[in-house]
Amino acid sequence: MKHFFTFHDPTSRGIQGFDRGPYDRGKQFSSTIFTHSEKQKDVALKLIDLVNKLIKDDTIYYNWGKHSVKTKVFPAGEYFPSADGHQRYQEVYPHSDITHKIRFDWKTVEAELEE
């Protein structure tokens, strides 16, 4: 789950893309984690709290500035794969500016937290 917060900007609500516009907008672009157990839900909520603290302390930074995490946590339901045109998107469009890119290294963040 840490990887999710590393490559995805959880501070945007209902928007995708940053470097070029127009951005994709709508509920389907919400930041969401679907969990299969209470333990997964607890881990997700603890990570959201930690990421909010790291943003507030200027330890990590996302595209949309110093905003809090907008990620919602829900119980997983039936899975529906996306349309074919959205499968493996980053591989099909490797130069896309979609928000999925590595933003920070957890090892570095954890080292800073230990200091």
Number of C-alpha atoms within 10 A of each C-alpha: 10 13 11 13 21 19 15 18 25 25 23 23 17 15 17 22 19 16 11 9 9 9 13 13 13 11 9 11 14 18 21 13 17 14 17 11 10 10 10 16 17 13 14 20 16 12 15 21 13 13 21 20 15 17 18 14 11 11 14 19 18 20 15 13 12 16 15 19 21 17 19 14 17 12 12 11 9 4 6 6 7 8 7 8 8 10 11 10 12 14 9 11 10 10 8 14 15 18 19 16 12 13 16 16 13 14 9 10 13 10 9 10 10 6 5
